[in-house]
Amino acid sequence: GTLGGITAALVSNPADATISEMKKAKTDDGPVVIFQRLAKEGGAKALFRGLGVRMVFYTLICSGQFLVYDAIRITLGVGNDDLKLYLDVLGGALRETGGPI
């Protein structure tokens, strides 16, 4: 969960910064124009403002999701072999039918 949260924060932070700037600017400029303005005026620092907080937040969210998943899996008595069997059966069914489409 930690690596997933950090990766999610790194990837999504420029988009989050752009959206935040769009809300503050109150102009009709699109996201591309705002992103370019942020990059030009503030550089990478402006695009990654608030990254530390987002890393902590996303890490907690991802770790929490894994915790809930494992808790439910253990409560229901589902083991790794059960999950592997389910995925094998599902994969075989999708190969036979050509997939969900």
N, CA, C and O of each residue as an XYZ file, in Angstrom:
404
protein
N       0.799     -1.195      0.000
C       0.000      0.000      0.000
C       0.845      1.263      0.000
O       0.458      2.285     -0.568
N       2.012      1.180      0.650
C       2.867      2.366      0.737
C       3.401      2.756     -0.631
O       3.328      3.921     -1.023
N       3.936      1.785     -1.356
C       4.484      2.079     -2.685
C       3.392      2.549     -3.639
O       3.602      3.457     -4.442
N       2.230      1.923     -3.539
C       1.106      2.339     -4.382
C       0.662      3.762     -4.083
O       0.367      4.528     -5.000
N       0.614      4.118     -2.806
C       0.216      5.475     -2.427
C       1.203      6.525     -2.885
O       0.817      7.590     -3.366
N       2.482      6.217     -2.731
C       3.516      7.165     -3.167
C       3.477      7.342     -4.675
O       3.570      8.463     -5.176
N       3.339      6.232     -5.404
C       3.270      6.299     -6.865
C       2.048      7.085     -7.317
O       2.141      7.915     -8.221
N       0.909      6.829     -6.695
C      -0.311      7.550     -7.054
C      -0.160      9.046     -6.821
O      -0.613      9.851     -7.634
N       0.470      9.419     -5.720
C       0.668     10.839     -5.420
C       1.601     11.481     -6.443
O       1.336     12.587     -6.913
N       2.690     10.796     -6.790
C       3.632     11.348     -7.762
C       2.993     11.547     -9.133
O       3.219     12.558     -9.798
N       2.190     10.566     -9.543
C       1.576     10.626    -10.872
C       0.460     11.663    -10.934
O       0.329     12.380    -11.927
N      -0.339     11.743     -9.883
C      -1.528     12.593     -9.954
C      -1.325     14.022     -9.456
O      -2.188     14.872     -9.674
N      -0.216     14.302     -8.799
C      -0.033     15.628     -8.202
C      -0.069     16.771     -9.221
O      -0.718     17.782     -8.953
N       0.602     16.660    -10.386
C       0.491     17.770    -11.348
C      -0.948     18.048    -11.789
O      -1.333     19.204    -11.960
N      -1.735     16.995    -11.971
C      -3.134     17.196    -12.352
C      -3.920     17.847    -11.211
O      -4.737     18.737    -11.443
N      -3.669     17.399     -9.985
C      -4.337     18.003     -8.827
C      -3.967     19.475     -8.677
O      -4.824     20.306     -8.378
N      -2.691     19.796     -8.885
C      -2.244     21.187     -8.791
C      -2.910     22.035     -9.881
O      -3.282     23.184     -9.645
N      -3.054     21.454    -11.069
C      -3.689     22.173    -12.178
C      -5.151     22.444    -11.856
O      -5.634     23.554    -12.080
N      -5.855     21.461    -11.341
C      -7.269     21.643    -11.000
C      -7.429     22.681     -9.886
O      -8.326     23.523     -9.935
N      -6.558     22.611     -8.892
C      -6.612     23.599     -7.806
C      -6.391     25.010     -8.333
O      -7.069     25.950     -7.919
N      -5.443     25.151     -9.243
C      -5.159     26.471     -9.831
C      -6.334     26.954    -10.681
O      -6.644     28.145    -10.689
N      -6.984     26.041    -11.391
C      -8.154     26.420    -12.198
C      -9.256     26.981    -11.309
O      -9.909     27.961    -11.667
N      -9.463     26.359    -10.150
C     -10.506     26.836     -9.234
C     -10.148     28.202     -8.660
O     -11.022     29.048     -8.472
N      -8.858     28.418     -8.381
C      -8.426     29.702     -7.819
C      -8.448     30.816     -8.857
O      -8.789     31.955     -8.537
N      -8.085     30.494    -10.108
C      -7.931     31.507    -11.152
C      -9.268     32.107    -11.580
O      -9.326     33.278    -11.955
N     -10.324     31.332    -11.530
C     -11.651     31.788    -11.940
C     -11.640     32.401    -13.330
O     -12.219     33.462    -13.560
N     -10.970     31.716    -14.257
C     -10.968     32.127    -15.663
C     -11.572     31.003    -16.489
O     -11.867     29.921    -15.981
N     -11.746     31.282    -17.762
C     -12.268     30.259    -18.671
C     -11.150     29.461    -19.331
O     -11.400     28.692    -20.259
N      -9.919     29.638    -18.858
C      -8.796     28.896    -19.424
C      -8.959     27.412    -19.132
O      -9.417     27.017    -18.060
N      -8.568     26.591    -20.120
C      -8.659     25.146    -19.974
C      -7.502     24.588    -19.161
O      -6.576     25.317    -18.803
N      -7.557     23.298    -18.872
C      -6.523     22.676    -18.055
C      -5.131     22.702    -18.690
O      -4.130     22.817    -17.984
N      -5.066     22.597    -20.009
C      -3.756     22.612    -20.670
C      -3.099     23.979    -20.510
O      -1.904     24.069    -20.227
N      -3.878     25.039    -20.692
C      -3.347     26.396    -20.548
C      -2.899     26.639    -19.110
O      -1.831     27.207    -18.882
N      -3.697     26.219    -18.152
C      -3.348     26.392    -16.736
C      -2.095     25.589    -16.397
O      -1.210     26.087    -15.701
N      -2.014     24.343    -16.886
C      -0.836     23.510    -16.635
C       0.417     24.171    -17.191
O       1.448     24.228    -16.521
N       0.323     24.671    -18.421
C       1.477     25.336    -19.043
C       1.875     26.583    -18.259
O       3.063     26.856    -18.084
N       0.891     27.336    -17.792
C       1.175     28.534    -17.006
C       1.871     28.165    -15.692
O       2.845     28.804    -15.295
N       1.365     27.135    -15.029
C       1.997     26.682    -13.787
C       3.441     26.249    -14.023
O       4.339     26.611    -13.264
N       3.651     25.475    -15.075
C       4.997     24.978    -15.374
C       5.935     26.125    -15.730
O       7.106     26.118    -15.350
N       5.418     27.109    -16.460
C       6.256     28.232    -16.894
C       6.590     29.162    -15.731
O       7.740     29.567    -15.563
N       5.582     29.497    -14.934
C       5.786     30.472    -13.867
C       6.427     29.871    -12.617
O       7.275     30.506    -11.991
N       6.029     28.650    -12.248
C       6.520     28.085    -10.999
C       7.426     26.877    -11.162
O       8.043     26.426    -10.197
N       7.508     26.351    -12.377
C       8.336     25.184    -12.622
C       7.786     23.940    -11.931
O       6.607     23.857    -11.588
N       8.678     22.985    -11.745
C       8.280     21.719    -11.123
C       7.780     21.936     -9.698
O       6.921     21.197     -9.218
N       8.316     22.943     -9.029
C       7.904     23.216     -7.647
C       6.402     23.512     -7.578
O       5.724     23.063     -6.655
N       5.889     24.257     -8.542
C       4.467     24.588     -8.558
C       3.614     23.350     -8.870
O       2.516     23.206     -8.334
N       4.113     22.467     -9.725
C       3.356     21.279    -10.107
C       3.319     20.230     -8.995
O       2.400     19.414     -8.924
N       4.336     20.268     -8.126
C       4.401     19.271     -7.065
C       4.193     19.875     -5.674
O       4.593     19.281     -4.672
N       3.572     21.048     -5.612
C       3.242     21.670     -4.335
C       2.233     20.782     -3.599
O       1.236     20.359     -4.183
N       2.490     20.509     -2.347
C       1.602     19.677     -1.546
C       1.832     18.187     -1.716
O       1.017     17.378     -1.272
N       2.936     17.815     -2.358
C       3.193     16.402     -2.635
C       3.336     15.583     -1.355
O       2.825     14.466     -1.280
N       4.013     16.117     -0.360
C       4.221     15.372      0.881
C       2.915     14.980      1.556
O       2.751     13.846      2.007
N       1.999     15.919      1.619
C       0.698     15.651      2.246
C      -0.066     14.603      1.449
O      -0.673     13.699      2.023
N      -0.033     14.726      0.127
C      -0.732     13.751     -0.711
C      -0.110     12.368     -0.591
O      -0.824     11.365     -0.605
N       1.218     12.304     -0.471
C       1.870     11.004     -0.309
C       1.382     10.310      0.962
O       1.072      9.119      0.946
N       1.319     11.049      2.042
C       0.849     10.473      3.306
C      -0.613     10.056      3.178
O      -0.981      8.951      3.578
N      -1.433     10.919      2.632
C      -2.863     10.639      2.482
C      -3.100      9.410      1.607
O      -3.815      8.494      2.010
N      -2.503      9.382      0.406
C      -2.709      8.265     -0.515
C      -2.148      6.963      0.052
O      -2.721      5.895     -0.162
N      -1.024      7.048      0.776
C      -0.456      5.853      1.396
C      -1.418      5.284      2.431
O      -1.618      4.071      2.493
N      -2.006      6.143      3.235
C      -2.977      5.676      4.228
C      -4.211      5.067      3.568
O      -4.726      4.046      4.025
N      -4.678      5.690      2.501
C      -5.856      5.172      1.796
C      -5.566      3.803      1.195
O      -6.343      2.868      1.386
N      -4.449      3.673      0.466
C      -4.106      2.388     -0.167
C      -3.868      1.301      0.873
O      -4.329      0.171      0.710
N      -3.160      1.634      1.924
C      -2.909      0.654      2.986
C      -4.217      0.239      3.657
O      -4.414     -0.933      3.978
N      -5.092      1.191      3.861
C      -6.400      0.890      4.445
C      -7.223     -0.040      3.572
O      -7.918     -0.922      4.076
N      -7.144      0.156      2.256
C      -7.874     -0.721      1.337
C      -7.346     -2.151      1.414
O      -8.125     -3.104      1.421
N      -6.018     -2.300      1.473
C      -5.445     -3.640      1.618
C      -5.845     -4.265      2.950
O      -6.117     -5.464      3.020
N      -5.880     -3.462      3.995
C      -6.267     -3.960      5.315
C      -7.706     -4.469      5.294
O      -7.986     -5.553      5.807
N      -8.606     -3.708      4.715
C     -10.017     -4.107      4.640
C     -10.160     -5.372      3.784
O     -10.884     -6.297      4.150
N      -9.459     -5.401      2.637
C      -9.511     -6.577      1.766
C      -9.063     -7.829      2.520
O      -9.743     -8.855      2.492
N      -7.914     -7.736      3.193
C      -7.405     -8.894      3.924
C      -8.329     -9.284      5.072
O      -8.531    -10.473      5.319
N      -8.882     -8.326      5.763
C      -9.792     -8.618      6.876
C     -11.028     -9.367      6.375
O     -11.456    -10.346      6.987
N     -11.594     -8.907      5.266
C     -12.776     -9.576      4.703
C     -12.405    -10.965      4.207
O     -13.144    -11.923      4.433
N     -11.267    -11.080      3.535
C     -10.818    -12.371      3.003
C     -10.610    -13.374      4.139
O     -11.032    -14.526      4.034
N      -9.969    -12.947      5.209
C      -9.713    -13.836      6.346
C     -11.018    -14.184      7.062
O     -11.218    -15.334      7.453
N     -11.907    -13.206      7.238
C     -13.191    -13.438      7.893
C     -14.022    -14.464      7.124
O     -14.690    -15.305      7.728
N     -13.981    -14.395      5.793
C     -14.746    -15.332      4.973
C     -14.022    -16.658      4.768
O     -14.580    -17.590      4.188
N     -12.782    -16.744      5.243
C     -12.027    -17.981      5.119
C     -11.532    -18.266      3.719
O     -11.346    -19.422      3.340
N     -11.319    -17.217      2.955
C     -10.832    -17.377      1.585
C      -9.306    -17.354      1.611
O      -8.695    -16.380      2.049
N      -8.704    -18.440      1.134
C      -7.251    -18.535      1.115
C      -6.684    -18.197     -0.256
O      -7.434    -17.979     -1.208
N      -5.372    -18.154     -0.353
C      -4.714    -17.844     -1.631
C      -5.033    -18.884     -2.692
O      -5.189    -18.552     -3.867
N      -5.132    -20.161     -2.273
C      -5.460    -21.212     -3.234
C      -6.857    -21.019     -3.810
O      -7.083    -21.274     -4.993
N      -7.795    -20.569     -2.976
C      -9.158    -20.312     -3.448
C      -9.173    -19.211     -4.503
O      -9.859    -19.317     -5.519
N      -8.410    -18.155     -4.247
C      -8.355    -17.048     -5.206
C      -7.720    -17.487     -6.515
O      -8.182    -17.102     -7.589
N      -6.664    -18.292     -6.434
C      -5.990    -18.791     -7.640
C      -6.940    -19.674     -8.440
O      -7.010    -19.559     -9.664
N      -7.675    -20.555     -7.758
C      -8.639    -21.417     -8.435
C      -9.713    -20.590     -9.129
O     -10.069    -20.868    -10.274
N     -10.230    -19.580     -8.445
C     -11.257    -18.709     -9.029
C     -10.730    -18.023    -10.290
O     -11.418    -17.984    -11.310
N      -9.523    -17.487    -10.222
C      -8.959    -16.799    -11.380
C      -8.676    -17.769    -12.522
O      -8.832    -17.406    -13.688
N      -8.263    -18.994    -12.209
C      -8.051    -20.003    -13.250
C      -9.357    -20.344    -13.958
O      -9.399    -20.432    -15.185
N     -10.425    -20.535    -13.180
C     -11.731    -20.846    -13.758
C     -12.234    -19.672    -14.583
O     -12.730    -19.857    -15.695
N     -12.110    -18.468    -14.045
C     -12.554    -17.270    -14.767
C     -11.772    -17.113    -16.073
O     -12.352    -16.826    -17.120
N     -10.453    -17.303    -16.001
C      -9.628    -17.180    -17.204
C     -10.021    -18.207    -18.261
O     -10.078    -17.884    -19.447
N     -10.292    -19.437    -17.843
C     -10.727    -20.478    -18.788
C     -12.059    -20.139    -19.416
O     -12.251    -20.348    -20.614
N     -12.985    -19.619    -18.625
C     -14.307    -19.246    -19.147
C     -14.190    -18.101    -20.145
O     -14.882    -18.088    -21.163
N     -13.331    -17.159    -19.859
C     -13.179    -16.027    -20.789
C     -12.505    -16.464    -22.085
O     -12.824    -15.943    -23.154
N     -11.575    -17.417    -22.000
C     -10.941    -17.919    -23.229
C     -11.944    -18.642    -24.097
O     -11.917    -18.500    -25.319
N     -12.832    -19.417    -23.490
C     -13.816    -20.188    -24.241
C     -14.847    -19.299    -24.901
O     -15.265    -19.558    -26.030
N     -15.256    -18.260    -24.210
C     -16.320    -17.398    -24.744
C     -15.778    -16.215    -25.535
O     -16.547    -15.491    -26.169
N     -14.479    -16.011    -25.507
C     -13.904    -14.871    -26.216
C     -13.913    -13.602    -25.418
O     -13.690    -12.524    -25.971
N     -14.167    -13.697    -24.119
C     -14.108    -12.506    -23.271
C     -15.482    -11.905    -23.043
O     -16.490    -12.433    -23.513
N     -15.514    -10.798    -22.319
C     -16.781    -10.196    -21.936
C     -17.459     -9.402    -23.047
O     -18.593     -8.951    -22.882
N     -16.786     -9.228    -24.162
C     -17.372     -8.391    -25.233
C     -18.195     -9.223    -26.180
O     -18.760     -8.692    -27.136
